[in-house]
Amino acid sequence: MNDISKFDRPVPGDNKQMEWVSDVSAEMLRKLGVKYVSLNPGASYRGFHDSLVNYLGNDEPQMLLCLHEDHAVSIAHGYSKVADEMMGAILHSNVGLMHGLMGIFNAWCDRAPILVMGATGPVDAPLRRPWIDWIHTAKDQGALLRNYVKYDDEPRSAEAIVETMLRANIMAQQSPKGPVYVCFDAGLQETPLKEGEVTIPDVARFQLADPPPASDDAINATAELISTSNNVVFMFGRMSPTMKDWQQRIDLAELIGAGVITDLKNRASFPTGHALHVGAPSNWVSPIGQEELMQADAVVVFDWVDLAGSLKPLLPRGGIPGRIVNCSVDSYVHNGWSADHFGLAPADIPVLADPDVFAGQLLDTLKKKFDGKSRWDGTAKEKAVPPEEENKSADSAIAPRDIAYALKEARGGHDITLTRVPLGWAADSWEVSHPLDYLGNDGGGGLGNGAGSAIGVGLALMDSDRIPVAILGDGDFMQGGSALWTAAHYQIPVLIIISNNRSNFNDEVHQEAMATQRNRPVENRWIGQRIDDPPIDLAGYARSQGVRSDGPIEKVGDLVGALEKGIAAVASGEPYFIDVRVQPGYSSPMVTRASGEASTGKAS
């Protein structure tokens, strides 16, 4: 059990009372229960930084120093996936904010609660230092990200800071959740606090509202549809990570005998080994899932990401014949700038409610309707059958699917949390049986999130016995790899495995599609894509940041042993890194832009 509070201990001071305006901001973080803040330092918030260290003693919250602002946001994002609560991230002035914008967009698309803080100014021009303070001052700095945060503000007094922080706490964590941004004036931070200038109210009086339930009409209409349907399909999307809600979803599916479809964009929402789970989760609905949808009388959708896109491949066949119930509150944050609202899907019964609350209401109503008797006769839904594991020689090259096989063998009795998997992951070879077994992707498709997010997950899991494992592509990792230093410095246990095909391979597949469409040489797809000649010493890069590492692992026979060593290291409380050289290819097909047909690249 690691305790990161032992790191970066300040010399004790005698500051027991708030004396500066920045102390108010720090005090609010503590009162709101924020446990950690990740940051890359900067002079724009030097007053706030001092308050965190010398007023709060770098405790509740504790700082996590990062080498890049994007890592600060990614760590907070990963933390929220497990804790289901917000962490703080601090970004320096306009320039640090611009570094962190992609991470904020990822969190926005993933509906992840993060309290992003920053600074500008001094707003009062005579207080600015020549040159540097001027270029690090922006008017309406929040305009840089207003289209993809739930709330932003730039408070102008100590009293305003209190209200802003209270509001930000509610906005970030009220469904649909998401990042918020509070920008502090550098000059105001460094202003002495006058006696009696501010009173912080009891924060317990500023609570989150209960998640919204469905209306009686929506519940009754959905229950009637289900009770008169022979084949019901549930599509579980963004769902709660609690065991109570997990079991509730199982109970609901078993009561009805409904087939269940899940995906890889979101954290685990249903056990994939359950008899009612259809096919394997993927980024697009699998062919098995598509057939189940075409046979359904009723499809009940629980906050599914991109429902219209998932149904699009079925349009040439006339679309889904069954009626659709679509439950989500996501439309509350849709806007005209970002297209993360996706296409407009049909909804015969639209339901504006929290999906897990809706599931609970349905369960209660249908139990009464069925007199507590299950309609499920025990018949299993069709599963994705993985290809037989090849009896490869120990000297064989490693295919992407081999990582899943080897990880199953190496895990022993450990509970694994997959923080991320690469595109084309062999989900048919890896079962999930707990809501923390798999945590989804980055939300916005922005590269560089993987390592930081994995470290945030490791931070949130430090009080558990789970082993966080990230399986990342080399292209994604190299855009965020210096996040490893934070894991090394604070001894955050996490296993990072690089599925290293030495290429931006997803874009190779795109270039192959272009060449095929235009009758041009597909052999040229690698140009401007390959990350080789010279190959990058990824394991050496990890070691240079203080993380024990192994690799490159290039033979199947060496893979299980390397993973066992890495899991043992993480179980003992340290981060570990493994570079696995894999053959280019996908274990499951991707989708092309034009019409939704599969493009596999080279299957492996």
C-alpha positions in Angstrom: 0.0 0.0 0.0 1.7 3.2 -1.2 1.2 6.5 0.6 2.2 9.4 -1.6 1.7 11.9 1.2 5.3 11.2 2.2 6.6 12.9 -0.9 7.4 16.6 -1.2 6.9 17.5 2.4 7.2 21.3 3.1 9.0 22.8 6.1 6.2 23.6 8.6 5.2 27.2 8.9 3.0 29.1 11.3 0.4 30.2 8.9 -2.8 29.0 10.6 -5.2 31.7 9.2 -6.0 32.8 5.6 -3.9 35.9 5.0 -3.9 36.2 1.2 -6.7 36.0 -1.4 -5.0 32.9 -2.9 -5.4 31.2 0.5 -9.2 31.4 -0.1 -8.8 29.3 -3.3 -6.7 26.8 -1.6 -9.1 26.6 1.4 -12.0 26.0 -0.9 -10.3 23.0 -2.5 -9.9 21.4 0.9 -13.4 22.1 1.9 -14.7 20.6 -1.3 -12.8 17.4 -0.6 -10.4 17.6 -3.6 -7.7 15.1 -2.7 -5.1 15.8 -5.4 -4.1 18.5 -7.9 -1.9 17.7 -10.8 0.1 20.6 -12.2 3.0 22.0 -14.2 4.2 25.2 -12.4 4.0 28.7 -13.6 4.4 32.3 -12.3 0.8 33.2 -13.2 -0.4 31.2 -10.2 2.6 31.6 -7.9 0.4 33.0 -5.1 -2.0 30.0 -5.4 1.0 27.6 -5.5 2.4 29.2 -2.3 -1.0 28.8 -0.6 -1.2 25.1 -1.5 2.3 24.5 -0.1 2.7 27.0 2.8 -0.9 27.5 3.9 -2.3 24.0 3.4 1.0 22.2 3.8 0.7 20.3 0.5 -2.0 18.2 2.0 -5.7 17.8 1.1 -5.1 18.4 -1.7 -1.6 17.1 -2.5 0.3 18.3 -5.6 1.4 15.9 -8.3 4.1 17.6 -10.3 3.9 16.9 -14.1 6.3 17.6 -16.9 3.6 18.8 -19.3 0.2 20.4 -18.8 -1.5 17.8 -21.0 -0.3 15.1 -18.5 -1.8 17.1 -15.6 -5.2 17.0 -17.3 -4.8 13.3 -18.4 -4.0 12.2 -14.9 -7.0 14.0 -13.5 -9.1 12.4 -16.3 -7.9 8.9 -15.5 -8.5 9.4 -11.7 -12.1 10.4 -12.4 -12.8 7.1 -14.3 -12.2 5.1 -11.1 -13.1 7.6 -8.3 -16.1 9.0 -10.2 -15.3 12.3 -8.6 -13.3 15.3 -9.7 -9.6 15.9 -9.2 -7.9 19.3 -9.7 -5.5 20.2 -12.5 -3.7 23.5 -12.6 -2.5 25.1 -15.9 -0.2 28.2 -16.2 -1.7 31.3 -17.8 -2.8 31.2 -21.5 0.2 29.2 -22.7 -0.2 26.3 -20.2 -3.9 26.3 -20.9 -3.3 25.9 -24.6 -1.0 23.0 -23.9 -3.8 21.3 -21.9 -6.7 22.0 -24.2 -6.6 18.7 -26.0 -6.8 16.8 -22.7 -9.7 19.0 -21.6 -11.5 18.2 -24.9 -10.9 14.5 -24.2 -12.4 14.8 -20.8 -15.3 16.8 -22.2 -16.1 14.0 -24.8 -15.7 11.4 -22.0 -18.0 13.3 -19.7 -15.3 13.2 -17.0 -15.5 15.6 -14.1 -12.3 17.7 -13.7 -11.7 21.0 -11.9 -9.3 22.8 -14.2 -7.7 25.9 -12.6 -5.4 28.5 -14.1 -4.5 32.1 -14.0 -4.0 35.2 -16.1 -2.6 38.7 -15.7 -2.3 40.6 -13.4 -5.5 41.9 -14.9 -4.7 45.4 -13.5 -2.1 46.5 -16.1 0.2 48.6 -13.8 0.9 45.5 -11.8 2.4 43.6 -14.7 6.1 42.9 -15.2 7.5 44.1 -18.5 7.1 41.7 -21.4 6.3 38.4 -19.8 3.2 39.3 -17.8 1.8 41.0 -20.9 2.1 38.1 -23.2 0.8 35.8 -20.5 -2.4 37.9 -20.0 -5.5 37.2 -22.0 -8.9 38.9 -21.9 -11.6 36.3 -21.6 -9.1 33.5 -21.3 -12.0 31.1 -20.8 -13.0 31.7 -24.4 -10.2 29.3 -25.4 -12.2 26.4 -24.0 -15.8 27.6 -23.4 -17.2 25.3 -26.1 -16.0 22.2 -24.3 -16.4 22.8 -20.6 -19.6 22.9 -18.6 -18.7 26.1 -16.8 -15.9 28.7 -16.6 -15.4 31.9 -14.6 -12.7 34.5 -13.7 -13.7 35.7 -10.2 -12.7 39.3 -9.3 -12.8 39.1 -5.5 -12.2 36.7 -2.6 -15.9 36.5 -2.0 -16.5 35.7 -5.7 -13.9 32.9 -5.6 -15.9 31.1 -2.9 -19.1 31.2 -5.0 -17.3 30.2 -8.2 -15.6 27.2 -6.5 -18.9 26.0 -5.0 -20.6 26.4 -8.4 -17.8 24.6 -10.3 -18.0 21.7 -7.9 -21.7 21.2 -8.6 -21.4 21.8 -12.4 -18.5 19.3 -12.8 -20.2 16.5 -11.0 -23.8 17.0 -11.9 -24.9 14.7 -14.8 -23.9 15.0 -17.5 -20.5 15.4 -15.8 -17.6 17.3 -17.4 -14.6 19.6 -17.0 -15.0 23.1 -15.6 -12.4 26.0 -15.6 -11.7 28.6 -13.0 -9.2 31.3 -13.9 -7.6 33.3 -11.1 -6.3 36.9 -11.5 -2.5 36.8 -10.8 -2.7 40.2 -9.1 -5.8 39.3 -7.0 -4.0 36.1 -5.8 -1.2 38.2 -4.3 -3.5 40.7 -2.5 -3.6 40.6 1.3 -6.9 39.4 2.7 -8.6 42.0 4.8 -10.0 40.9 8.2 -13.6 39.9 7.7 -13.4 40.2 3.9 -14.7 36.8 3.2 -16.7 34.1 5.1 -16.8 30.6 3.7 -20.2 29.0 4.2 -20.9 25.4 5.2 -20.2 23.6 1.9 -22.5 20.8 3.0 -25.4 23.2 2.1 -24.4 23.2 -1.5 -25.1 19.6 -2.5 -25.5 17.9 -5.9 -29.1 17.1 -6.8 -30.1 13.5 -7.2 -29.7 12.1 -10.7 -32.9 12.7 -12.6 -35.4 9.8 -12.8 -37.6 9.0 -15.8 -41.2 10.2 -15.9 -44.0 7.8 -15.0 -45.2 8.0 -18.6 -41.8 7.0 -19.9 -41.4 4.1 -17.5 -44.9 2.8 -18.2 -44.5 3.0 -21.9 -41.1 1.3 -21.9 -42.4 -1.4 -19.5 -45.4 -2.1 -21.8 -43.1 -2.2 -24.9 -40.8 -4.7 -23.2 -43.6 -6.9 -21.9 -45.1 -7.2 -25.3 -41.8 -7.9 -27.1 -40.3 -11.3 -27.8 -36.7 -10.2 -28.3 -35.4 -7.2 -26.3 -31.9 -5.8 -26.7 -30.2 -3.5 -24.2 -27.4 -1.2 -25.3 -25.4 -0.1 -22.2 -23.2 2.9 -22.8 -22.0 5.4 -20.2 -23.0 3.7 -16.9 -22.1 4.0 -13.3 -19.0 2.1 -12.0 -20.7 1.0 -8.7 -21.2 -2.6 -7.9 -24.8 -1.8 -6.9 -25.7 -0.5 -10.4 -23.6 -3.2 -12.1 -25.7 -5.9 -10.3 -28.9 -4.0 -11.1 -28.2 -4.1 -14.8 -27.6 -7.9 -14.6 -30.8 -8.4 -12.7 -32.7 -6.3 -15.3 -31.3 -8.3 -18.2 -32.0 -11.6 -16.5 -35.5 -10.7 -15.6 -36.4 -10.0 -19.3 -33.9 -12.3 -21.0 -32.6 -9.3 -23.0 -29.5 -9.5 -25.1 -26.9 -6.9 -24.0 -24.5 -5.0 -26.3 -21.6 -3.0 -24.8 -18.7 -1.2 -26.4 -15.0 -0.3 -25.9 -15.5 3.5 -25.8 -16.9 3.4 -22.3 -15.9 1.6 -19.1 -17.3 -1.9 -18.5 -21.0 -1.9 -17.9 -22.0 -5.6 -18.1 -20.0 -8.9 -17.7 -18.9 -10.0 -21.2 -18.9 -13.6 -20.2 -22.6 -13.5 -19.2 -24.9 -15.7 -21.3 -26.9 -12.7 -22.3 -24.0 -10.6 -23.5 -24.0 -10.5 -27.3 -20.8 -10.9 -29.2 -17.8 -9.0 -27.9 -17.5 -5.3 -27.1 -15.9 -3.2 -29.8 -15.7 0.4 -31.0 -18.4 -0.4 -33.5 -21.3 -2.8 -33.1 -20.0 -6.2 -34.2 -21.7 -8.2 -37.0 -23.2 -10.5 -34.3 -24.6 -7.4 -32.5 -26.0 -6.1 -35.7 -27.9 -9.3 -36.3 -29.3 -9.2 -32.8 -30.5 -5.6 -33.4 -32.2 -6.6 -36.6 -34.1 -9.4 -34.9 -35.2 -7.2 -31.9 -38.7 -6.1 -31.2 -37.5 -3.5 -28.8 -34.1 -1.8 -28.3 -33.6 0.0 -25.0 -30.6 2.3 -25.2 -28.8 3.6 -22.0 -26.7 6.7 -22.8 -24.9 5.0 -25.8 -22.2 7.0 -27.5 -23.1 7.7 -31.1 -26.3 5.6 -31.4 -27.0 6.9 -35.0 -23.5 5.8 -36.1 -24.0 2.4 -34.6 -27.3 2.0 -36.5 -25.9 3.3 -39.8 -24.6 0.0 -41.1 -28.1 -1.4 -40.8 -29.7 1.3 -43.0 -29.1 -0.6 -46.3 -31.2 -3.4 -44.8 -34.0 -1.1 -43.9 -32.8 -0.1 -40.5 -33.8 -1.6 -37.1 -37.4 -2.9 -37.3 -38.0 -2.8 -33.6 -39.0 0.3 -31.6 -36.2 2.2 -29.8 -36.2 3.6 -26.3 -33.3 6.1 -25.9 -32.4 7.2 -22.4 -29.9 9.9 -21.8 -29.4 13.4 -20.3 -26.5 14.0 -22.6 -28.4 16.5 -24.7 -28.2 19.0 -21.8 -24.6 19.8 -22.8 -24.8 19.6 -26.6 -23.8 22.7 -28.5 -23.2 23.9 -32.0 -19.4 23.9 -31.8 -18.6 20.3 -31.1 -20.2 17.5 -33.0 -19.9 15.1 -30.1 -23.7 15.0 -30.1 -23.3 12.7 -33.2 -26.1 11.9 -35.6 -29.7 12.2 -34.7 -31.0 8.7 -33.9 -34.6 7.7 -34.0 -36.3 7.4 -30.6 -39.8 6.1 -30.4 -39.7 6.7 -26.6 -37.2 9.4 -25.7 -36.3 9.4 -22.0 -34.5 12.3 -20.3 -33.2 10.5 -17.2 -30.0 9.1 -15.7 -29.5 5.7 -17.3 -28.8 3.8 -14.0 -31.8 5.5 -12.3 -33.9 4.5 -15.3 -32.6 0.9 -15.1 -33.6 0.7 -11.5 -37.1 2.1 -12.2 -37.6 -0.4 -15.0 -36.4 -3.2 -12.8 -38.9 -2.3 -10.1 -41.8 -1.8 -12.5 -41.2 -5.0 -14.5 -40.8 -7.1 -11.3 -44.3 -6.1 -10.4 -45.6 -6.6 -13.9 -44.1 -10.1 -14.1 -45.0 -11.0 -10.5 -41.2 -11.3 -9.7 -40.8 -14.1 -12.2 -38.0 -14.0 -14.8 -38.9 -14.4 -18.5 -35.4 -15.7 -19.4 -35.3 -19.4 -20.1 -31.5 -19.5 -19.8 -30.9 -19.5 -23.5 -27.5 -17.9 -24.2 -26.9 -15.2 -26.9 -24.4 -15.7 -29.6 -20.8 -15.0 -28.6 -17.8 -13.9 -30.6 -15.6 -17.0 -31.0 -12.0 -16.0 -30.9 -9.6 -17.7 -33.3 -7.9 -20.7 -31.8 -4.7 -19.7 -30.0 -1.9 -20.7 -32.3 0.6 -23.1 -31.1 3.4 -20.8 -31.9 7.1 -21.6 -31.5 8.9 -19.6 -28.8 10.8 -17.7 -31.4 7.7 -16.6 -33.3 7.0 -12.9 -33.8 4.3 -11.3 -31.6 0.8 -10.4 -33.0 -1.3 -7.9 -31.2 -3.7 -10.6 -30.0 -0.8 -12.5 -28.3 -0.7 -9.7 -25.7 -4.3 -10.6 -24.5 -3.4 -14.3 -24.4 -0.2 -13.7 -22.5 -1.8 -11.3 -20.0 -4.4 -13.9 -19.2 -1.7 -16.4 -18.4 0.5 -14.0 -16.5 -2.2 -12.4 -14.3 -2.3 -15.2 -11.8 -4.9 -14.4 -9.1 -4.7 -10.6 -9.6 -7.6 -8.5 -10.5 -6.6 -6.5 -13.6 -8.0 -3.0 -14.5 -7.4 -2.3 -18.2 -7.0 1.5 -18.3 -6.8 1.5 -22.1 -6.4 -0.8 -25.0 -5.3 0.0 -28.6 -7.5 0.2 -31.6 -8.5 -3.3 -32.8 -8.1 -4.8 -29.4 -8.9 -8.6 -29.2 -11.9 -8.1 -26.9 -13.2 -11.6 -27.8 -10.1 -12.9 -25.9 -10.5 -10.9 -22.7 -13.5 -11.1 -20.4 -14.6 -8.4 -18.0 -16.6 -9.3 -14.9 -16.4 -6.1 -12.8 -17.0 -2.5 -13.5 -13.4 -1.6 -12.9 -12.1 -4.4 -15.2 -12.0 -2.0 -18.2 -12.2 1.8 -18.2 -12.9 2.8 -21.8 -10.9 5.1 -24.0 -9.9 8.8 -24.0 -13.2 10.2 -25.1 -12.0 12.7 -27.7 -9.6 10.6 -29.7 -6.7 13.0 -28.8 -3.4 11.2 -28.8 -1.1 11.4 -25.8 -3.7 10.7 -23.1 -2.9 7.0 -22.5 0.1 7.2 -20.1 -1.2 10.1 -18.0 -4.7 8.6 -17.8 -3.2 5.2 -16.7 -1.2 7.0 -13.9 -4.4 8.7 -12.8 -6.1 5.4 -12.6 -3.2 4.0 -10.6 -3.5 6.9 -8.2 -7.2 6.2 -7.7 -6.6 2.5 -7.2 -3.7 2.8 -4.7 -6.0 1.8 -1.8 -7.1 -1.4 -3.6 -5.5 -4.7 -4.6 -6.2 -4.1 -8.3 -3.4 -4.0 -10.9 -3.8 -1.1 -13.4 -2.6 -2.1 -16.9 -2.5 0.2 -19.9 -1.9 -1.3 -23.3 -0.9 1.6 -25.6 0.2 2.1 -29.1 3.7 3.5 -29.6 2.4 6.6 -31.4 0.0 7.5 -28.6 2.7 6.8 -25.9 5.4 9.0 -27.5 3.1 12.0 -27.4 2.6 11.6 -23.7 5.5 9.5 -22.5 7.1 12.0 -20.2 4.1 11.4 -17.8 6.1 8.4 -16.6 8.3 10.7 -14.5 5.3 11.6 -12.3 4.6 7.9 -11.7 8.2 7.3 -10.8 8.5 10.3 -8.5 5.3 9.5 -6.5 5.7 5.7 -6.9 2.3 5.2 -8.4 1.9 1.6 -9.3 0.8 1.0 -12.9 1.9 -1.4 -15.6 2.3 0.3 -19.1 2.6 -2.1 -22.0 3.4 -0.7 -25.4 1.9 -2.6 -28.3 4.7 -1.3 -30.5 4.1 -1.7 -34.2 6.6 1.1 -35.0 4.0 3.0 -37.0 1.1 5.4 -36.8 -0.7 2.3 -38.1 -4.3 3.6 -38.0 -3.3 6.2 -40.6 -1.5 3.5 -42.7 -5.0 1.9 -43.0 -6.5 5.2 -44.0 -3.8 5.7 -46.7 -4.4 2.1 -47.9 -8.1 3.0 -48.3 -7.3 6.1 -50.2 -4.9 4.3 -52.5 -7.4 1.5 -53.1 -10.2 4.0 -53.9 -8.0 6.0 -56.3 -6.3 2.9 -57.9 -2.9 4.0 -56.6 -0.1 1.8 -55.1 -1.1 0.6 -51.7 2.5 -0.3 -51.0 3.2 3.4 -50.3 0.8 3.5 -47.3 3.7 3.5 -44.9 5.4 6.7 -46.1 5.0 9.5 -43.5 3.6 6.9 -41.0 6.4 4.5 -39.9 8.2 5.2 -36.6 11.4 3.4 -37.4 14.9 3.8 -38.8 16.0 4.5 -36.2 13.7 2.6 -33.8 13.0 4.4 -30.5 14.4 2.8 -27.4 11.1 3.0 -25.5 12.4 0.9 -22.5 15.4 3.2 -22.2 13.2 6.2 -22.3 11.2 4.8 -19.4 14.3 4.0 -17.5 15.6 7.5 -18.0 12.6 8.8 -16.1 13.1 6.3 -13.2 10.6 3.6 -14.2 11.9 0.0 -14.3 11.4 -1.4 -17.7 11.8 -4.4 -20.0 12.1 -4.8 -23.7 11.9 -4.7 -26.6 10.2 -8.1 -26.2 10.1 -9.5 -29.7 9.4 -13.3 -29.3 6.2 -14.9 -28.1 8.2 -17.2 -25.8 9.4 -14.2 -23.8 6.1 -12.4 -23.4 4.5 -14.2 -20.5 7.6 -14.0 -18.3 8.0 -10.3 -19.0 4.3 -9.7 -18.1 4.6 -11.8 -14.9 7.6 -9.7 -13.9 5.8 -6.5 -14.6 2.7 -7.5 -12.6 4.8 -8.5 -9.7 6.5 -5.1 -9.7 3.2 -3.3 -9.7 1.8 -5.5 -7.0 4.8 -4.5 -4.9 3.9 -0.9 -5.3 6.0 0.5 -8.2 5.4 1.5 -11.8 6.7 -0.7 -14.6 7.1 -0.4 -18.3 7.3 -3.1 -21.1 8.0 -2.5 -24.8 6.4 -5.3 -26.8 7.3 -5.3 -30.6 4.2 -6.5 -32.5 3.5 -7.1 -36.1 1.3 -4.4 -37.6 -2.3 -5.2 -37.8 -5.7 -5.3 -36.0 -7.3 -8.1 -34.1 -10.8 -6.8 -35.1 -11.7 -4.7 -38.2 -11.9 -0.9 -38.3 -14.4 1.2 -40.2 -13.8 3.5 -43.1 -15.3 6.9 -43.5 -17.4 6.6 -46.6 -20.0 3.9 -45.9 -19.2 2.0 -42.8 -17.7 -1.1 -44.4 -14.8 -2.9 -42.7 -11.2 -2.2 -43.4 -8.9 -4.5 -41.6 -5.4 -3.5 -42.8 -3.5 -6.7 -42.0 -5.5 -8.9 -39.6 -3.5 -10.3 -36.7 
